[in-house]
Amino acid sequence: MSIRRIPSGGEFEEKIGYCRAVVAGGFVHVAGCTGTDRTTG
């Protein structure tokens, strides 16, 4: 099965290997959103 990652350009994607959406086996899996405080990380 092929897996395609669709990045959103977020700052954590490269740091921890996160992707907002992943296409796998004919399905699209999309992660939810979280609020972050950019002043505290």
N, CA, C and O atoms as a GROMACS GRO file, in nm:
protein
  164
    1MET      N    1   0.084  -0.116   0.000
    1MET     CA    2   0.000   0.000   0.000
    1MET      C    3   0.089   0.124   0.000
    1MET      O    4   0.186   0.133   0.076
    2SER      N    5   0.056   0.218  -0.084
    2SER     CA    6   0.133   0.342  -0.088
    2SER      C    7   0.072   0.442   0.011
    2SER      O    8  -0.048   0.443   0.035
    3ILE      N    9   0.159   0.524   0.068
    3ILE     CA   10   0.117   0.627   0.163
    3ILE      C   11   0.168   0.761   0.113
    3ILE      O   12   0.286   0.776   0.083
    4ARG      N   13   0.078   0.857   0.105
    4ARG     CA   14   0.115   0.992   0.060
    4ARG      C   15   0.085   1.090   0.172
    4ARG      O   16  -0.029   1.098   0.218
    5ARG      N   17   0.183   1.165   0.215
    5ARG     CA   18   0.166   1.265   0.320
    5ARG      C   19   0.138   1.401   0.256
    5ARG      O   20   0.202   1.439   0.158
    6ILE      N   21   0.042   1.473   0.312
    6ILE     CA   22   0.006   1.605   0.260
    6ILE      C   23   0.034   1.706   0.371
    6ILE      O   24  -0.045   1.720   0.464
    7PRO      N   25   0.146   1.777   0.363
    7PRO     CA   26   0.183   1.871   0.469
    7PRO      C   27   0.103   2.000   0.460
    7PRO      O   28   0.054   2.038   0.354
    8SER      N   29   0.091   2.066   0.575
    8SER     CA   30   0.021   2.195   0.579
    8SER      C   31   0.117   2.312   0.592
    8SER      O   32   0.077   2.427   0.582
    9GLY      N   33   0.245   2.281   0.616
    9GLY     CA   34   0.344   2.387   0.632
    9GLY      C   35   0.364   2.428   0.776
    9GLY      O   36   0.433   2.527   0.804
   10GLY      N   37   0.304   2.353   0.869
   10GLY     CA   38   0.318   2.385   1.011
   10GLY      C   39   0.460   2.365   1.060
   10GLY      O   40   0.536   2.286   1.004
   11GLU      N   41   0.495   2.438   1.167
   11GLU     CA   42   0.632   2.434   1.218
   11GLU      C   43   0.670   2.300   1.281
   11GLU      O   44   0.788   2.269   1.290
   12PHE      N   45   0.574   2.220   1.325
   12PHE     CA   46   0.604   2.093   1.392
   12PHE      C   47   0.620   1.976   1.294
   12PHE      O   48   0.668   1.870   1.334
   13GLU      N   49   0.581   1.994   1.170
   13GLU     CA   50   0.584   1.882   1.076
   13GLU      C   51   0.723   1.823   1.057
   13GLU      O   52   0.738   1.701   1.062
   14GLU      N   53   0.821   1.904   1.038
   14GLU     CA   54   0.957   1.850   1.020
   14GLU      C   55   1.018   1.808   1.153
   14GLU      O   56   1.096   1.712   1.157
   15LYS      N   57   0.984   1.877   1.261
   15LYS     CA   58   1.042   1.847   1.392
   15LYS      C   59   1.002   1.709   1.443
   15LYS      O   60   1.086   1.637   1.498
   16ILE      N   61   0.875   1.671   1.426
   16ILE     CA   62   0.827   1.546   1.485
   16ILE      C   63   0.767   1.449   1.383
   16ILE      O   64   0.712   1.346   1.422
   17GLY      N   65   0.776   1.481   1.255
   17GLY     CA   66   0.726   1.390   1.151
   17GLY      C   67   0.575   1.391   1.137
   17GLY      O   68   0.516   1.293   1.091
   18TYR      N   69   0.512   1.499   1.176
   18TYR     CA   70   0.367   1.512   1.172
   18TYR      C   71   0.321   1.560   1.035
   18TYR      O   72   0.391   1.638   0.970
   19CYS      N   73   0.206   1.514   0.990
   19CYS     CA   74   0.143   1.564   0.868
   19CYS      C   75  -0.005   1.585   0.893
   19CYS      O   76  -0.069   1.502   0.959
   20ARG      N   77  -0.061   1.692   0.842
   20ARG     CA   78  -0.202   1.722   0.863
   20ARG      C   79  -0.292   1.617   0.799
   20ARG      O   80  -0.395   1.579   0.857
   21ALA      N   81  -0.255   1.569   0.681
   21ALA     CA   82  -0.337   1.470   0.612
   21ALA      C   83  -0.248   1.361   0.552
   21ALA      O   84  -0.136   1.387   0.510
   22VAL      N   85  -0.302   1.238   0.550
   22VAL     CA   86  -0.230   1.124   0.494
   22VAL      C   87  -0.329   1.046   0.407
   22VAL      O   88  -0.441   1.018   0.449
   23VAL      N   89  -0.286   1.011   0.286
   23VAL     CA   90  -0.366   0.928   0.197
   23VAL      C   91  -0.306   0.788   0.202
   23VAL      O   92  -0.188   0.768   0.173
   24ALA      N   93  -0.389   0.690   0.241
   24ALA     CA   94  -0.341   0.552   0.253
   24ALA      C   95  -0.453   0.455   0.218
   24ALA      O   96  -0.563   0.463   0.273
   25GLY      N   97  -0.424   0.363   0.128
   25GLY     CA   98  -0.520   0.259   0.095
   25GLY      C   99  -0.655   0.309   0.046
   25GLY      O  100  -0.758   0.248   0.075
   26GLY      N  101  -0.657   0.420  -0.028
   26GLY     CA  102  -0.782   0.472  -0.080
   26GLY      C  103  -0.859   0.560   0.017
   26GLY      O  104  -0.970   0.604  -0.014
   27PHE      N  105  -0.802   0.585   0.134
   27PHE     CA  106  -0.866   0.670   0.235
   27PHE      C  107  -0.780   0.793   0.260
   27PHE      O  108  -0.658   0.789   0.246
   28VAL      N  109  -0.846   0.901   0.298
   28VAL     CA  110  -0.776   1.023   0.338
   28VAL      C  111  -0.801   1.042   0.487
   28VAL      O  112  -0.915   1.054   0.530
   29HIS      N  113  -0.694   1.044   0.566
   29HIS     CA  114  -0.702   1.063   0.710
   29HIS      C  115  -0.656   1.205   0.741
   29HIS      O  116  -0.544   1.243   0.705
   30VAL      N  117  -0.740   1.284   0.808
   30VAL     CA  118  -0.709   1.423   0.836
   30VAL      C  119  -0.709   1.445   0.987
   30VAL      O  120  -0.803   1.407   1.056
   31ALA      N  121  -0.602   1.506   1.037
   31ALA     CA  122  -0.590   1.534   1.180
   31ALA      C  123  -0.669   1.659   1.216
   31ALA      O  124  -0.694   1.746   1.132
   32GLY      N  125  -0.708   1.667   1.341
   32GLY     CA  126  -0.779   1.784   1.392
   32GLY      C  127  -0.686   1.901   1.414
   32GLY      O  128  -0.565   1.890   1.394
   33CYS      N  129  -0.741   2.010   1.455
   33CYS     CA  130  -0.664   2.131   1.478
   33CYS      C  131  -0.650   2.158   1.628
   33CYS      O  132  -0.738   2.123   1.707
   34THR      N  133  -0.541   2.218   1.666
   34THR     CA  134  -0.521   2.258   1.805
   34THR      C  135  -0.475   2.403   1.808
   34THR      O  136  -0.414   2.453   1.714
   35GLY      N  137  -0.505   2.467   1.916
   35GLY     CA  138  -0.457   2.603   1.936
   35GLY      C  139  -0.322   2.600   2.005
   35GLY      O  140  -0.302   2.521   2.098
   36THR      N  141  -0.232   2.683   1.964
   36THR     CA  142  -0.103   2.690   2.030
   36THR      C  143  -0.070   2.835   2.060
   36THR      O  144  -0.110   2.926   1.988
   37ASP      N  145   0.002   2.855   2.168
   37ASP     CA  146   0.047   2.988   2.205
   37ASP      C  147   0.190   3.004   2.152
   37ASP      O  148   0.283   2.946   2.208
   38ARG      N  149   0.207   3.079   2.047
   38ARG     CA  150   0.339   3.090   1.983
   38ARG      C  151   0.442   3.159   2.072
   38ARG      O  152   0.561   3.149   2.045
   39THR      N  153   0.400   3.227   2.177
   39THR     CA  154   0.496   3.292   2.267
   39THR      C  155   0.556   3.194   2.366
   39THR      O  156   0.668   3.215   2.413
   40THR      N  157   0.484   3.085   2.398
   40THR     CA  158   0.535   2.987   2.494
   40THR      C  159   0.570   2.854   2.431
   40THR      O  160   0.630   2.768   2.496
   41GLY      N  161   0.533   2.836   2.304
   41GLY     CA  162   0.566   2.711   2.236
   41GLY      C  163   0.462   2.610   2.253
   41GLY      O  164   0.475   2.499   2.201
   0.00000   0.00000   0.00000
